[in-house]
Amino acid sequence: MLRFRSLGSGSTGNATLIEAGNGLRTSRVLVDCGFGLRHLEARLERAGLAATDIDALFITHEHGDHIGCAHAFSRRHGTAVWMSEGTWLANGARDYEGRLSFARDADPIVVGELMLKPFTVPHDAREPLQLRCTDGARHLGVLTDLGHATPHVLAQLGGLDALLLEFNHDSDMLAVSSYPPFLKQRVGGKWGHLSNDAAAGIAAALCHGAIRHLVAAHLSEQNNRPEIVRNAMAQVLGASADEMLTANAAEGTPWLDV
């Protein structure tokens, strides 16, 4: 059994729960901790879990809306943490008192019933990583915070059963937004975030007929709209826009079985 749930996704914070079980043992990884500690613990409680139910944290990169309270969470609850060495250095090389392990591109990480395979992505961070996750039978891709999909990125995500994918901004909305020019260039550049059109192109390349869930994540509150994203997703999958699911900043998503 493999399932996942976004606890919230957007510029104000990101965290995604991934859970696998075999009937005897359940393993849980929290991908990113981009909220304050009490706020994150409250979101876990709404998902039916306590902080002590989390076996490991995986931090994709050092930006505050992703690394958030990782250090405080790990210290309070004794939780193991995985991140790249570059992310650790960019976050001040903080002391995790033996609970930190370094993640590397293409090196599998086993956390109980879960196997994570990190891979590098083009983003304006020190050594950002995203994930392919499996319980051995089903496969989930987590792909946010990248400016474009390289051949390496696409090669890591073939044959998925579910995909959490960044649909960050509508290019036309970003162009006329109140963002200063340097920020527009950063967000819309090849090391920034995915536009709806770019994300739809990735979805078209990766989403085959057997995929169970395509979930849009990391939508910009200023430069995107859920209805625009759902329409773009529906065109890719040949489905109704009403069937498309977006992870919002306040509540994320419900639990989704892969």
Secondary structure, DSSP 8 states (H G I E B T S, - for coil): -EEEEEEEEETTEEEEEEEEE-SS-EEEEEE---S-HHHHHHHHHHTT--GGG--EEE---SSHHHHTTHHHHHHHHT-EEEE-HHHHHHTT----TT-EEE--TT--EEETTEEEEEEE---SSSS-EEEEEESSS-EEEEE-S-SS--HHHHHTTTT-SEEEEE--B-HHHHHTSSS-HHHHHHHHSTTS--BHHHHHHHHHHH--TT--EEEEE---TTT--HHHHHHHHHHHHTS-GGG-EE-BTTTB---EE-
